[in-house]
Amino acid sequence: MTHFLISEENPNGLKLEQILSEIRNDIIHRATRIMEDGRSEAQHVLDNNIKILNFLNQSIALAEDSSQKLEKSFGKSSDGSPRIGS
């Protein structure tokens, strides 16, 4: 069973790209709070966050591409049942 993603067991779940976007927004919020902190530790964390944001952006693009492919091939999933892998 999935805890966060849409599935038959979790019809109120979210799309992967929605979850990743929320995580990205949280990281951006945190990063803006530490960007003026000149300590080396804070700058190290900020640098890591920027790298993570890049990976998240790539992941969001891939998830959106998968969603578009599934919708184009099989239409919208209306009841949470899987369009592939069933």
C-alpha positions as a Python dict, from the first residue, in 0.01 Angstrom:
ca = {
    (1, 'M'): (0, 0, 0),
    (2, 'T'): (121, 347, -76),
    (3, 'H'): (112, 607, 198),
    (4, 'F'): (123, 925, -11),
    (5, 'L'): (61, 841, -376),
    (6, 'I'): (-273, 783, -547),
    (7, 'S'): (-362, 416, -555),
    (8, 'E'): (-664, 189, -527),
    (9, 'E'): (-604, 175, -152),
    (10, 'N'): (-537, 549, -129),
    (11, 'P'): (-766, 728, -376),
    (12, 'N'): (-711, 1059, -196),
    (13, 'G'): (-336, 1041, -244),
    (14, 'L'): (-132, 1279, -455),
    (15, 'K'): (56, 1251, -781),
    (16, 'L'): (430, 1206, -743),
    (17, 'E'): (499, 1546, -901),
    (18, 'Q'): (268, 1712, -648),
    (19, 'I'): (454, 1559, -354),
    (20, 'L'): (794, 1648, -500),
    (21, 'S'): (678, 2005, -564),
    (22, 'E'): (567, 2042, -202),
    (23, 'I'): (904, 1914, -83),
    (24, 'R'): (1077, 2156, -320),
    (25, 'N'): (872, 2445, -180),
    (26, 'D'): (967, 2348, 176),
    (27, 'I'): (1336, 2338, 87),
    (28, 'I'): (1316, 2677, -85),
    (29, 'H'): (1147, 2819, 224),
    (30, 'R'): (1418, 2682, 453),
    (31, 'A'): (1697, 2791, 220),
    (32, 'T'): (1576, 3149, 218),
    (33, 'R'): (1589, 3148, 597),
    (34, 'I'): (1958, 3052, 604),
    (35, 'M'): (2093, 3227, 296),
    (36, 'E'): (2212, 3530, 494),
    (37, 'D'): (2383, 3316, 758),
    (38, 'G'): (2752, 3351, 678),
    (39, 'R'): (2870, 3061, 890),
    (40, 'S'): (3041, 2786, 694),
    (41, 'E'): (2797, 2523, 824),
    (42, 'A'): (2497, 2721, 703),
    (43, 'Q'): (2657, 2782, 365),
    (44, 'H'): (2739, 2411, 337),
    (45, 'V'): (2374, 2321, 405),
    (46, 'L'): (2259, 2587, 159),
    (47, 'D'): (2490, 2448, -110),
    (48, 'N'): (2353, 2098, -48),
    (49, 'N'): (1996, 2230, -64),
    (50, 'I'): (2065, 2392, -399),
    (51, 'K'): (2194, 2060, -532),
    (52, 'I'): (1891, 1879, -392),
    (53, 'L'): (1661, 2136, -556),
    (54, 'N'): (1822, 2059, -891),
    (55, 'F'): (1756, 1687, -843),
    (56, 'L'): (1399, 1761, -738),
    (57, 'N'): (1341, 1976, -1046),
    (58, 'Q'): (1465, 1692, -1265),
    (59, 'S'): (1248, 1443, -1076),
    (60, 'I'): (940, 1664, -1109),
    (61, 'A'): (996, 1690, -1483),
    (62, 'L'): (1026, 1311, -1512),
    (63, 'A'): (712, 1253, -1303),
    (64, 'E'): (517, 1505, -1513),
    (65, 'D'): (640, 1333, -1830),
    (66, 'S'): (520, 996, -1699),
    (67, 'S'): (180, 1141, -1606),
    (68, 'Q'): (144, 1297, -1951),
    (69, 'K'): (239, 967, -2119),
    (70, 'L'): (-14, 772, -1913),
    (71, 'E'): (-290, 1025, -1974),
    (72, 'K'): (-218, 1037, -2348),
    (73, 'S'): (-209, 658, -2375),
    (74, 'F'): (-485, 555, -2135),
    (75, 'G'): (-680, 868, -2041),
    (76, 'K'): (-727, 1014, -1696),
    (77, 'S'): (-741, 779, -1400),
    (78, 'S'): (-1077, 864, -1250),
    (79, 'D'): (-1125, 603, -979),
    (80, 'G'): (-769, 547, -856),
    (81, 'S'): (-736, 212, -1032),
    (82, 'P'): (-400, 160, -1202),
    (83, 'R'): (-373, 226, -1572),
    (84, 'I'): (-64, 3, -1599),
    (85, 'G'): (83, -272, -1387),
    (86, 'S'): (-247, -426, -1288),
}
